[in-house]
Amino acid sequence: MKEFFIRRNPSEKSPDSERRTLIRVNDDGEIVSADSHSDSVLGYESGELEGKKVQKILAARQDDPFAPAHRQKLENGESVLITFRHKEGFFFTAALGLSVNINDSDQAASAQISQRNHTPIDHRLMRLAESSAGFGVWELDILSNEVTWTEGLYHLLELRPGSRITPEQAMFYCQESQSRIRASIRRCIRTGQPFSIPVALATARQNIRRVRLTGRALKSGDRVKSVGGTMVDRTHEYHRVLDREQADRLLNATISATDDLVLAVDRDLNFLRFNQPFGHKFQQIFNKTPKPGDNLSTLLADFPNERRLSERLWRRAFERDGYVVELPLSANNERLPLYEIHYQRLENGNGEVTGAVQVARDISDRVQHATSGEHHLEHDPTTGLMNRKAFLCRLKRSLQQKARRDGADSLLYLDLDSFENFNEMAGQGVGDRYLRELASNLGVKVRQRDALARLSGNTFALLIENCPDARARKIADDILEMIRNFVFSWQGSQLQTTASGGLLFMGGSTPSDPEQLLTQAADLCHTAKTSGRNRIHAAPALQQDMDEGTTNRLVERIQKALEQNGLILEYQAMRPVASVTWGDHIEILARIPGDGEPALQPHQFLPVAERFDLSKRLDRQVIRETLAWLGRQRLLEPRLKYCGFNLSLASVLDDRFADFMAEVLKGSPYAPEVFCLEIREDHATQYPDEVAVLCDTLHSVGCRVALEGAGASVESYRLAARLPVDIIKLDHKIMEHLNDDPVQQVMVEALHKIAEAAGKATVATFIEDDDTLRKVRTLGVHYGQGFRLSRPRPLEELKPAEVALTTGKIGG
């Protein structure tokens, strides 16, 4: 029997209005009784709950107080937050604690293990042991010269148990080992020393078995009374050894019959096996003669560039079934044969990776004599990667195939930061060696299906095919990290730099011109460089019908609005849906005006602003103009409780943005906590550390922070719990079919619970109809936003309430 107390606080968090009730639940999960306060907390009279399962008042199975995760906390005296179902059908979160815990009358049975004494073992257990392990026990009485066997030996000789047989007849089954067996037994009787010898048996059915015969002297006092021992079947082990020896001979013959370089290593890069061509080539290049058991990293300790590249290649081999790369074996020499290297990982019978094999083939002649110089026309001579011409052809082919397949593609444009310093310091030759080594490492990092190219100088491009945007971001970040950590050793110095990148997401309206896409990606890369370098700037590709002239006109309209403080500001209200909350809660929206043309909506001008590095200026201008307008509306100050602004990635990565907010809020009559900066979930996923720092600095200014678009990926749940934000705004995709999709309801409920447990408010966006509104209210989400509640309106229409006085009216 357990007695729980349920403590419920209203949303105002007022201790004086706390409500609590006590319920008693037996070990079968039935409610035995409830106190008189159950009506105010759960909506049920105490008599209505008696005899009912506790699940009747719980929202979901994971809220069961008997669940292991909850039971341990409750028994330690802690409270847990769980979601209850009220009698009227809505859900609420309350604290559950354990008041009384009465132990069951049943006591757990105790047991212990001890070593068995010398009492005889039951013959049934002995028979089971012998049949399972394939052995038998024998004993020779010296005085009577009688031999006794257990049933296991009869089975080994394939005789019927109990068959009459003399020792001489038994020796007949051991034709090859009779003399050795007799000599071993005599020596054991004489000296008392045990023995263990291999024996080949020819059974009664003429089957050959390999067994091991063991024996020892059994003494009575100082006198040997008898000799006994075991005979254990080792036939399967013997055949495994033979099979392995045969496989070894076959493997040795195979790898010796090829001029390709063959090497097998274990997970620690110790040499398992290699053929003579590999050993000869390794000694020729590195002046070291390898031996089986040598460690590859140790052998290459004096060649740091080759060691790092080799370790990356083998690590990739352990992670994949197999892959192929083309590269020279060393970068220290200017010109070495080009090898096509096949990697294949090794697994044991349990599917565990035990090592990998590489087979390297010299393809220099094939490349050198390619038909009509095709290879030279399509590949960069320094790195061996695709050149610009070949990459554009590949990109065009991918765009043509995109119309016939689903899946997102991305284009990554990379530019090395300050690479010209390498050539000035070390010379053009060292710079080329650096690029060649870096290209080999990049080839290890990218997926086999993707296309990597060197466009010119220190710029590279990567086509990422059939890959979601979030995964493409991760690939781009991993490549940037690899470049940042890549070290090239030269004359005792270490050459190291970073890179900036532009990641272009190619959606349905992607232009069909590869050059245009490459230009857009290069513009994003330029934005990343001007924003501080060593980062990726990402944006969707501009629309198919947006040519250069249209783009230039949009840029001019945006710049004109920024220079003349001419942005059109609108607001959309957020309404409380779970409880009544006083005051106005708004989100600021911006539009770009036009001379005689319709105002531009965000989806029309934001991609252009991001591409041409105008989004940061746009964010600041929206905030300035909003604060200026609010400063002229002093009567709004008591009512305005929330004013949200969307931030672009450029502002999120701007180290000085928090200083800007502190500066513009100095002269404002509104409290800093009124203003909330909304950060997109994909930006927080891509730059979690930068976003965490921005949240802390904005909090130090006094502003609040919201995570906008939560639920768009599985990362949302971790961010909602750990990121230091104040508000969680749900993504529109998770809200689209909320009223009729149980999965979406579970996802929203989970995010809401996580947010509440972390002390954060939740906002449901895109509430377009009554059904969605009712479901949001049922799930307990705090605020709602959407056309069902409020449409965007000009900011000038946000006025304080009109109050009539005898001296006139104010507000309105």
FIKOL-871063 format. One record per residue (C-alpha): x, y, z. Coordinates in steps of 0.25 Angstrom, whole numbers, padded with zeros to 4 digits, always signed. Example, Ala and Ser with C-alpha at 12.3 -4.5 7.8 and 13.67 -1.06 7.14 Angstrom:
2
+0049-0018+0031/+0055-0004+0029/
# end
This chain:
812
+0000+0000+0000/+0005+0014-0004/+0000+0027+0000/+0003+0039-0010/+0000+0053-0009/-0003+0061-0022/+0001+0076-0021/-0004+0085-0032/+0000+0100-0034/-0008+0109-0044/+0000+0116-0055/+0002+0128-0046/+0011+0120-0037/+0005+0126-0025/+0008+0117-0012/-0004+0122-0005/-0013+0116-0016/-0007+0102-0015/-0016+0091-0016/-0013+0077-0011/-0020+0063-0009/-0016+0050-0003/-0019+0036-0010/-0016+0022-0005/-0012+0012-0016/-0010-0003-0013/+0000-0012-0020/-0009-0016-0031/-0010-0001-0035/-0024+0001-0030/-0029+0014-0023/-0033+0009-0009/-0037+0023-0004/-0036+0038-0006/-0037+0050+0003/-0048+0061+0002/-0039+0070-0006/-0039+0061-0018/-0050+0068-0025/-0043+0082-0025/-0030+0075-0031/-0035+0064-0040/-0050+0067-0041/-0054+0054-0035/-0062+0051-0022/-0054+0042-0013/-0065+0031-0015/-0063+0032-0030/-0049+0028-0029/-0049+0016-0020/-0047+0003-0027/-0042+0009-0040/-0029+0007-0046/-0019+0019-0044/-0018+0020-0059/-0031+0026-0059/-0025+0039-0054/-0012+0038-0062/-0010+0045-0076/-0001+0034-0081/+0006+0021-0078/+0019+0028-0075/+0013+0036-0064/+0011+0023-0056/+0016+0025-0042/+0020+0011-0041/+0029+0012-0053/+0044+0010-0049/+0048+0024-0053/+0038+0030-0044/+0038+0019-0033/+0053+0021-0030/+0051+0036-0028/+0039+0035-0020/+0045+0025-0010/+0057+0034-0009/+0047+0045-0003/+0047+0053-0016/+0035+0059-0024/+0033+0056-0039/+0025+0064-0049/+0015+0056-0056/+0003+0059-0065/-0011+0056-0059/-0025+0055-0066/-0036+0063-0060/-0050+0058-0059/-0054+0068-0070/-0044+0063-0080/-0033+0073-0080/-0019+0070-0075/-0010+0077-0065/+0003+0076-0058/+0005+0074-0043/+0016+0069-0034/+0014+0055-0028/+0021+0051-0015/+0021+0038-0006/+0015+0040+0007/+0014+0026+0013/+0020+0013+0007/+0016+0000+0014/+0024-0012+0010/+0017-0024+0005/+0015-0036+0014/+0022-0045+0004/+0037-0046+0007/+0047-0049-0004/+0053-0062-0004/+0068-0062+0000/+0078-0071-0007/+0093-0073-0007/+0104-0080-0015/+0115-0089-0009/+0125-0099-0014/+0120-0113-0015/+0126-0123-0005/+0131-0137-0008/+0118-0144-0008/+0115-0152-0021/+0109-0144-0032/+0095-0150-0037/+0097-0159-0049/+0087-0151-0057/+0095-0138-0055/+0108-0146-0059/+0101-0152-0072/+0096-0138-0076/+0110-0132-0074/+0117-0143-0082/+0107-0142-0094/+0108-0127-0094/+0123-0125-0093/+0127-0138-0101/+0135-0145-0090/+0136-0158-0082/+0143-0162-0069/+0151-0175-0068/+0158-0181-0056/+0168-0193-0055/+0169-0201-0042/+0184-0205-0041/+0181-0217-0032/+0170-0224-0040/+0174-0218-0054/+0160-0214-0056/+0156-0202-0064/+0143-0195-0062/+0136-0185-0071/+0125-0175-0071/+0115-0174-0081/+0122-0163-0088/+0133-0172-0093/+0124-0182-0099/+0118-0170-0107/+0132-0165-0112/+0135-0179-0117/+0121-0180-0123/+0118-0193-0115/+0105-0197-0108/+0106-0193-0093/+0109-0205-0084/+0116-0213-0096/+0126-0223-0091/+0140-0219-0095/+0154-0223-0090/+0165-0213-0089/+0172-0220-0100/+0160-0218-0109/+0159-0203-0105/+0173-0201-0109/+0169-0206-0123/+0162-0193-0125/+0175-0186-0122/+0184-0193-0132/+0193-0181-0135/+0195-0177-0120/+0195-0191-0112/+0210-0190-0108/+0209-0176-0104/+0196-0178-0095/+0202-0191-0089/+0215-0183-0086/+0208-0171-0080/+0200-0180-0071/+0212-0188-0066/+0220-0175-0063/+0208-0169-0056/+0207-0181-0047/+0222-0181-0044/+0225-0166-0042/+0211-0161-0039/+0212-0150-0050/+0199-0147-0058/+0199-0147-0073/+0191-0141-0084/+0193-0147-0099/+0186-0145-0112/+0180-0158-0117/+0174-0162-0131/+0162-0171-0129/+0156-0180-0140/+0142-0182-0134/+0133-0195-0136/+0127-0188-0148/+0140-0185-0154/+0139-0170-0151/+0152-0163-0148/+0152-0155-0135/+0162-0146-0129/+0162-0147-0114/+0171-0143-0102/+0174-0153-0092/+0177-0148-0078/+0181-0156-0065/+0186-0155-0051/+0190-0164-0040/+0179-0167-0029/+0186-0170-0016/+0182-0176-0003/+0192-0171+0007/+0206-0172+0000/+0202-0183-0009/+0196-0182-0023/+0183-0189-0023/+0178-0186-0037/+0179-0177-0049/+0168-0169-0054/+0165-0158-0064/+0156-0152-0075/+0155-0154-0090/+0151-0141-0097/+0146-0140-0111/+0154-0129-0119/+0150-0133-0133/+0143-0120-0136/+0155-0112-0131/+0164-0120-0139/+0156-0118-0152/+0156-0103-0149/+0171-0103-0148/+0172-0110-0161/+0162-0101-0168/+0169-0089-0163/+0183-0095-0167/+0176-0097-0181/+0170-0083-0181/+0184-0077-0178/+0191-0085-0189/+0180-0081-0199/+0181-0066-0194/+0196-0066-0195/+0196-0072-0209/+0185-0062-0213/+0192-0049-0208/+0206-0055-0213/+0200-0057-0227/+0197-0042-0229/+0206-0030-0231/+0195-0021-0224/+0199-0016-0210/+0191-0024-0199/+0191-0021-0185/+0182-0026-0173/+0182-0019-0160/+0174-0020-0147/+0166-0009-0140/+0179-0004-0133/+0186-0003-0147/+0195-0015-0144/+0200-0022-0156/+0192-0035-0158/+0197-0039-0171/+0203-0033-0184/+0209-0038-0197/+0223-0036-0202/+0220-0025-0212/+0214-0017-0200/+0226-0019-0192/+0236-0015-0203/+0228-0003-0206/+0227+0001-0192/+0242+0000-0190/+0245+0008-0203/+0236+0019-0199/+0238+0020-0184/+0252+0013-0182/+0246+0004-0172/+0244-0011-0173/+0230-0016-0167/+0228-0028-0160/+0215-0035-0155/+0211-0029-0142/+0217-0016-0145/+0208-0004-0142/+0205+0005-0154/+0205+0018-0146/+0218+0015-0140/+0225+0012-0153/+0220+0025-0159/+0224+0033-0146/+0234+0041-0154/+0224+0044-0166/+0213+0052-0158/+0205+0056-0171/+0204+0041-0176/+0201+0036-0162/+0190+0045-0160/+0184+0042-0174/+0186+0027-0172/+0179+0027-0159/+0167+0034-0165/+0166+0025-0176/+0166+0012-0167/+0156+0018-0157/+0147+0021-0169/+0149+0006-0173/+0145+0001-0159/+0132+0009-0160/+0128+0005-0174/+0126-0008-0182/+0136-0004-0192/+0140+0008-0201/+0151+0013-0211/+0160+0025-0212/+0171+0029-0222/+0183+0036-0216/+0198+0034-0215/+0204+0027-0204/+0212+0038-0199/+0212+0053-0201/+0226+0056-0197/+0231+0053-0211/+0226+0062-0222/+0222+0051-0232/+0218+0037-0227/+0210+0027-0234/+0195+0029-0233/+0188+0017-0226/+0174+0012-0226/+0172+0007-0212/+0161-0002-0208/+0157-0004-0193/+0149-0015-0187/+0146-0016-0173/+0147-0030-0165/+0137-0035-0156/+0136-0047-0147/+0124-0057-0146/+0117-0048-0137/+0117-0036-0146/+0128-0029-0138/+0138-0021-0146/+0152-0027-0144/+0160-0020-0154/+0161-0017-0169/+0168-0020-0182/+0174-0011-0193/+0177-0014-0207/+0185-0003-0214/+0187-0004-0230/+0196+0005-0237/+0187+0013-0248/+0198+0023-0252/+0199+0017-0266/+0184+0016-0268/+0182+0031-0264/+0194+0035-0272/+0189+0029-0285/+0175+0031-0283/+0168+0033-0297/+0169+0046-0302/+0175+0052-0289/+0161+0051-0283/+0166+0049-0269/+0174+0062-0270/+0163+0070-0276/+0154+0066-0265/+0163+0066-0253/+0171+0076-0245/+0186+0073-0247/+0190+0077-0233/+0180+0069-0225/+0174+0059-0234/+0160+0064-0231/+0150+0068-0241/+0153+0082-0248/+0143+0093-0250/+0138+0088-0263/+0135+0074-0259/+0128+0078-0246/+0119+0087-0254/+0115+0076-0263/+0113+0067-0251/+0104+0078-0245/+0096+0080-0258/+0094+0065-0259/+0089+0064-0244/+0079+0076-0247/+0074+0068-0259/+0072+0055-0250/+0066+0063-0239/+0053+0065-0246/+0051+0049-0247/+0054+0047-0232/+0051+0051-0218/+0061+0056-0208/+0068+0069-0205/+0082+0073-0211/+0092+0083-0206/+0104+0091-0211/+0116+0094-0202/+0126+0105-0206/+0139+0105-0198/+0150+0116-0198/+0162+0114-0189/+0165+0126-0180/+0178+0133-0182/+0184+0122-0191/+0192+0132-0198/+0201+0133-0186/+0206+0119-0188/+0211+0122-0202/+0218+0134-0197/+0224+0127-0185/+0228+0113-0191/+0226+0115-0206/+0217+0110-0217/+0222+0096-0216/+0219+0094-0202/+0205+0100-0204/+0202+0090-0215/+0206+0079-0205/+0197+0084-0195/+0186+0085-0204/+0189+0071-0209/+0189+0065-0195/+0177+0073-0191/+0169+0068-0203/+0172+0054-0199/+0167+0056-0185/+0154+0063-0191/+0152+0051-0200/+0152+0042-0187/+0142+0051-0180/+0131+0052-0191/+0121+0042-0195/+0124+0033-0207/+0112+0037-0215/+0116+0052-0214/+0125+0060-0224/+0137+0068-0218/+0145+0077-0227/+0156+0088-0227/+0150+0100-0234/+0163+0108-0234/+0174+0113-0225/+0169+0110-0211/+0154+0108-0214/+0147+0095-0213/+0132+0091-0216/+0124+0079-0211/+0111+0074-0217/+0103+0067-0206/+0092+0058-0213/+0080+0053-0207/+0082+0058-0193/+0073+0066-0183/+0077+0080-0180/+0080+0077-0165/+0089+0065-0170/+0096+0074-0180/+0099+0084-0169/+0105+0074-0161/+0114+0069-0173/+0118+0084-0175/+0121+0086-0161/+0129+0073-0160/+0137+0077-0172/+0140+0091-0166/+0145+0084-0153/+0154+0075-0161/+0160+0086-0169/+0162+0094-0155/+0169+0082-0149/+0177+0078-0161/+0192+0080-0159/+0203+0079-0170/+0217+0078-0165/+0228+0085-0173/+0242+0086-0168/+0239+0086-0153/+0227+0096-0155/+0212+0092-0155/+0204+0099-0166/+0189+0100-0161/+0177+0109-0165/+0162+0110-0165/+0152+0111-0176/+0139+0119-0179/+0127+0112-0186/+0114+0115-0193/+0104+0104-0193/+0093+0105-0203/+0080+0097-0201/+0075+0093-0215/+0060+0092-0213/+0048+0091-0224/+0050+0104-0230/+0065+0103-0232/+0071+0110-0244/+0075+0100-0255/+0088+0108-0258/+0100+0101-0251/+0108+0114-0252/+0097+0122-0245/+0096+0112-0234/+0111+0113-0232/+0111+0128-0232/+0100+0128-0221/+0108+0118-0212/+0120+0127-0214/+0112+0139-0209/+0109+0131-0197/+0123+0128-0195/+0127+0142-0196/+0116+0145-0185/+0123+0135-0176/+0136+0142-0178/+0131+0156-0175/+0124+0150-0163/+0137+0146-0157/+0142+0134-0165/+0143+0119-0160/+0128+0117-0161/+0117+0112-0171/+0107+0122-0176/+0094+0114-0181/+0082+0119-0189/+0072+0113-0199/+0075+0115-0214/+0068+0127-0220/+0056+0124-0229/+0056+0119-0243/+0050+0131-0249/+0059+0141-0241/+0070+0145-0251/+0081+0155-0248/+0073+0167-0251/+0061+0163-0242/+0071+0160-0231/+0078+0174-0233/+0064+0181-0232/+0061+0174-0219/+0074+0177-0213/+0072+0192-0217/+0058+0192-0210/+0064+0186-0198/+0075+0196-0197/+0066+0207-0200/+0056+0203-0188/+0068+0202-0179/+0074+0215-0182/+0061+0223-0182/+0056+0216-0169/+0044+0212-0178/+0041+0198-0173/+0026+0194-0172/+0024+0188-0158/+0013+0179-0155/+0009+0171-0142/+0003+0158-0139/-0003+0155-0126/-0001+0143-0117/-0013+0139-0108/-0012+0131-0096/-0020+0118-0098/-0018+0110-0085/-0021+0121-0075/-0024+0136-0075/-0012+0145-0075/-0014+0160-0075/-0006+0169-0085/-0002+0169-0100/+0007+0159-0106/+0012+0162-0120/+0022+0158-0130/+0027+0168-0140/+0027+0165-0155/+0034+0174-0166/+0030+0176-0180/+0038+0184-0191/+0031+0195-0198/+0031+0197-0213/+0028+0209-0222/+0014+0205-0227/+0017+0191-0225/+0012+0181-0214/+0020+0181-0202/+0030+0169-0201/+0027+0158-0191/+0038+0151-0183/+0039+0139-0192/+0042+0148-0204/+0053+0157-0198/+0059+0149-0187/+0067+0139-0197/+0072+0151-0204/+0076+0159-0191/+0083+0146-0186/+0091+0144-0199/+0096+0159-0199/+0099+0160-0184/+0087+0170-0182/+0080+0161-0172/+0087+0167-0160/+0085+0181-0164/+0070+0177-0166/+0069+0171-0152/+0075+0183-0145/+0066+0193-0153/+0053+0186-0150/+0057+0186-0135/+0061+0201-0136/+0048+0205-0143/+0039+0197-0134/+0045+0203-0121/+0044+0217-0127/+0030+0215-0130/+0027+0209-0116/+0034+0221-0110/+0024+0230-0115/+0013+0221-0109/+0015+0223-0094/+0001+0218-0091/+0004+0204-0096/+0015+0202-0086/+0007+0196-0075/+0000+0186-0085/+0011+0181-0093/+0016+0169-0087/+0023+0162-0099/+0029+0168-0112/+0037+0157-0120/+0047+0159-0132/+0052+0148-0141/+0067+0148-0143/+0074+0144-0155/+0087+0135-0154/+0096+0146-0157/+0090+0153-0144/+0091+0140-0136/+0106+0139-0140/+0109+0154-0137/+0117+0156-0125/+0112+0170-0123/+0097+0168-0124/+0095+0167-0109/+0103+0181-0108/+0094+0186-0119/+0081+0182-0111/+0087+0188-0098/+0089+0201-0105/+0076+0203-0112/+0068+0199-0099/+0075+0210-0091/+0065+0221-0094/+0053+0212-0095/+0042+0214-0085/+0039+0199-0086/+0046+0188-0077/+0056+0180-0085/+0049+0167-0081/+0037+0171-0090/+0046+0168-0102/+0049+0154-0107/+0058+0150-0118/+0054+0138-0125/+0065+0128-0130/+0061+0118-0141/+0063+0103-0137/+0072+0100-0149/+0081+0111-0145/+0082+0106-0131/+0085+0092-0136/+0096+0097-0145/+0102+0106-0135/+0099+0101-0121/+0110+0107-0114/+0109+0121-0121/+0094+0121-0118/+0096+0117-0103/+0106+0129-0102/+0096+0139-0108/+0085+0134-0099/+0094+0137-0087/+0098+0151-0092/+0083+0155-0095/+0079+0150-0082/+0090+0159-0076/+0083+0171-0083/+0070+0167-0078/+0063+0162-0090/+0057+0148-0092/+0060+0138-0103/+0051+0128-0110/+0054+0116-0118/+0045+0117-0131/+0042+0105-0139/+0043+0094-0129/+0039+0080-0133/+0045+0081-0147/+0055+0071-0143/+0058+0061-0132/+0069+0071-0127/+0057+0079-0123/+0055+0071-0110/+0069+0073-0105/+0070+0088-0109/+0056+0090-0101/+0062+0084-0089/+0076+0089-0088/+0077+0102-0097/+0076+0114-0087/+0063+0120-0094/+0050+0125-0088/+0040+0121-0098/+0038+0109-0107/+0030+0112-0120/+0025+0100-0128/+0029+0098-0142/+0017+0100-0152/+0020+0086-0158/+0017+0079-0145/+0004+0087-0144/-0002+0084-0158/-0010+0072-0154/-0010+0073-0139/-0025+0071-0137/-0025+0058-0145/-0011+0052-0144/-0008+0045-0131/+0007+0044-0134/+0007+0060-0135/-0001+0061-0122/+0009+0052-0115/+0021+0061-0120/+0014+0074-0116/+0011+0068-0102/+0025+0063-0100/+0031+0077-0104/+0021+0084-0095/+0025+0075-0083/+0039+0076-0085/+0038+0092-0086/+0029+0092-0073/+0039+0083-0066/+0050+0093-0070/+0042+0105-0066/+0039+0110-0080/+0026+0115-0086/+0021+0109-0099/+0014+0115-0111/+0007+0107-0122/+0008+0114-0136/-0001+0113-0148/-0014+0111-0141/-0023+0112-0153/-0037+0106-0148/-0045+0103-0136/-0041+0088-0136/-0026+0091-0134/-0029+0102-0124/-0037+0092-0115/-0026+0082-0116/-0015+0092-0112/-0024+0096-0100/-0026+0081-0096/-0011+0079-0097/-0008+0090-0088/+0000+0099-0097/+0002+0113-0091/+0000+0122-0103/-0005+0121-0117/-0002+0129-0130/-0009+0128-0144/-0020+0133-0152/-0031+0127-0144/-0027+0136-0132/-0021+0148-0139/-0016+0152-0153/-0004+0161-0155/-0008+0176-0154/-0001+0189-0156/+0007+0193-0144/+0000+0207-0144/-0013+0199-0140/-0007+0194-0127/-0013+0205-0117/-0016+0205-0102/-0030+0203-0098/-0039+0216-0099/-0043+0221-0085/-0054+0232-0084/-0051+0242-0073/-0059+0255-0069/-0048+0263-0074/-0047+0255-0087/-0043+0242-0092/-0029+0236-0092/-0024+0224-0100/-0030+0218-0112/
# end
